[in-house]
Amino acid sequence: MELSALTGKVYYEVRFEDIPSYVPLAARCGCCGHEAPVDREHLQKRSQEAYLRFAARFVRCTKCSNIYHNRIFALAAP
């Protein structure tokens, strides 16, 4: 689920505090499209950023090791 649909904001305006803590986050690789869950607390602490678009710089694809143009999104509830 795109974060803009969840928060009502454009992707580049979404902050960690805009997303409820019970919503799991994941990242999508900008190169190969691989998707994997991310640890929200670890990402927020490591990046020290408020906006998710800047925190995406700290995500590395586990399939192809890409670090560019990755995107964070909310996992849909099962």
N, C-alpha and C positions, 0 to 999 in steps of 0.2 A: 504494500500500500504506500503510495506516495505521501510524503509528509505534508504536502500542501493540502491534500484532501483531509488529513487528520487535524491540522491546525488552522486551516483557513488562510494561511499565509503563503506567499511565494517561497520556493525552496531556499533562495538566498537570504530570506528573512527569518528562517526557523532557528530557534535557539534550543539548547538542551532543556531549559526550563519550560518551554512550550509543550513538550511531549510528556505525558504522564509517565511516572516511573514504572508502571506495570506493563507498558508497551515495549516489547523486545525490539531491538534495532538490528539491522543487518547492513552489509555493504555489497555493492555490485561493482565489479571490475569494469573500468572504462575500456579495457583492451579486449578481453576474452568473454566478458559477460558473466563470469563466475560469481555466484552469490554465496555469502556465508554470514552467520550471525557474528555480532561483535559485542564485546563486553562494554556496556555503556559507561560504567563507573571508571574503568581503566582508560577508555578513550578520552573521557572528559578530563581526567586527572593528567594524562600524558600530554594532551594537546593544550591544556589550559586555555581553551577557547570557549566562548559562549555560543558562537554560531557553528552549526553543523557543517556548513560548507567549508569552513576553515579546518575543522577537525578531520575532514576526509583526507587531508594531506598525510595523516598519520596512519592510514590504513594501507596495508600491503596485501595484494592478492596471494592467496596460498597456492594457487594453481600455476600462475605464470610470473609471479613476483613483481607485477606492475604496481607502481605507486602513483601514477598520474591519472587524472580524470575519473577517479573513483567517486561513487555516490552512495550516500547513506539513506536508507529507507526504513520504514516500519514493517515488521513481519506481520502478516495477517493472522488473526486469531484462528486457531483450529476449530 
